[in-house]
Amino acid sequence: MSNKENASQKIKKAWPTKAAMDQVYELNLWGTNNGAFYSGSGSHNPEIVNPYIEVVSSFLQSFISPLVVCDLGCGDFNIGKQLVKYTKSYIGIDIVSKLIAYNKENFKAKNLEFNCLDIAVDNLPVADCVLIRQVLQHLSNTEVQNIVAKLINFKYVILTEHLPNGNFKPNKDILSGQGIRLKTQSGIDLLVAPFNFKVKQKKQLLAIPLKANKGVIVTTLYTVF
Ligand SMILES: C[S@@+](CC[C@H](N)C(=O)[O-])C[C@H]1O[C@@H](n2cnc3c(N)ncnc32)[C@H](O)[C@@H]1O
């Protein structure tokens, strides 16, 4: 085999995101929960989850008329299930069809629905507020860009991302899948290139440092218009 052929074989090929996320859940790549779907410790560790629920539920309760909320990449719904009661209606969306079928079966409320969609490709439902929690960190810049183009339709976007400690070079590209930009000392900043998300206001709601210098989970509220 020539050197050129050898080198080209080493270039990693992107899997379709749906196949990659299906595999994450089938092989329990983010951990396990007695055979049920499991979206990772970021969705279950009380030190990470409880402050998030507190800050987002108080935001949702600050409105006289409850908001319609769309949860993009809702995962195993350990987070979302605690927020439904503070909304007018809650739409949980994920790319993994078996996970959505499981959620439909296991989480029921009059104001709750689930849809299986690829948020980088499909049209999104109409809502007042988007929650997008530890999703963009797994996606390529092309997909993040496609999602940002749709976020302009929502008045409020509450974004949670796992970021490196201290200063970092934002938005290094990755292949979509199980891993995140942290490996390359990078993380998402939607307000700078190549995304340049235009918002009226930005407010950091929460920053939870992880042990052993493993980065920080940051939640930011963007008021879009
Ligand atoms: C790390 S989990 C976070 C789950 C949940 N947001 C939470 O914080 O508990 C990321 C979720 O995003 C979903 N996801 C990734 N890419 C997606 C896409 N393009 N469209 C819809 N869901 C996607 C995955 O299937 C997975 O359930």
The ligand as a Tripos MOL2 file, in Angstrom:
@<TRIPOS>MOLECULE
LIG
   27    29     1     0     0
SMALL
NO_CHARGES

@<TRIPOS>ATOM
      1 C1        -25.6640   14.3100   26.2580 C.3       1 LIG1
      2 S1        -27.3140   14.0420   25.7900 S.3       1 LIG1
      3 C2        -28.1400   15.3330   26.7250 C.3       1 LIG1
      4 C3        -29.5810   15.0060   26.9670 C.3       1 LIG1
      5 C4        -30.3810   16.0980   27.7020 C.3       1 LIG1
      6 N1        -30.3930   17.3390   26.9730 N.3       1 LIG1
      7 C5        -29.8600   16.3070   29.1030 C.2       1 LIG1
      8 O1        -29.1980   17.3160   29.3290 O.co2     1 LIG1
      9 O2        -30.1150   15.4510   29.9330 O.co2     1 LIG1
     10 C6        -27.4120   14.6780   24.1180 C.3       1 LIG1
     11 C7        -28.7200   14.3050   23.4180 C.3       1 LIG1
     12 O3        -28.8100   15.0210   22.1780 O.3       1 LIG1
     13 C8        -29.3910   14.1710   21.2070 C.3       1 LIG1
     14 N2        -29.0190   14.6800   19.8700 N.ar      1 LIG1
     15 C9        -27.7830   14.7640   19.3440 C.ar      1 LIG1
     16 N3        -27.8360   15.2560   18.0880 N.ar      1 LIG1
     17 C10       -29.1400   15.4980   17.8180 C.ar      1 LIG1
     18 C11       -29.8260   15.9980   16.6770 C.ar      1 LIG1
     19 N4        -29.1790   16.3550   15.5610 N.pl3     1 LIG1
     20 N5        -31.1830   16.1180   16.7400 N.ar      1 LIG1
     21 C12       -31.8560   15.7580   17.8670 C.ar      1 LIG1
     22 N6        -31.2570   15.2610   18.9800 N.ar      1 LIG1
     23 C13       -29.9060   15.1370   18.9540 C.ar      1 LIG1
     24 C14       -28.7870   12.8140   21.5340 C.3       1 LIG1
     25 O4        -29.5080   11.7430   20.9700 O.3       1 LIG1
     26 C15       -28.8130   12.8400   23.0560 C.3       1 LIG1
     27 O5        -30.0050   12.2850   23.5540 O.3       1 LIG1
@<TRIPOS>BOND
     1     1     2 1
     2     2     3 1
     3     2    10 1
     4     3     4 1
     5     4     5 1
     6     5     6 1
     7     5     7 1
     8     7     8 2
     9     7     9 1
    10    10    11 1
    11    11    12 1
    12    11    26 1
    13    12    13 1
    14    13    14 1
    15    13    24 1
    16    14    15 ar
    17    14    23 ar
    18    15    16 ar
    19    16    17 ar
    20    17    18 ar
    21    17    23 ar
    22    18    19 1
    23    18    20 ar
    24    20    21 ar
    25    21    22 ar
    26    22    23 ar
    27    24    25 1
    28    24    26 1
    29    26    27 1
@<TRIPOS>SUBSTRUCTURE
     1 LIG1         1 GROUP 0 **** ****
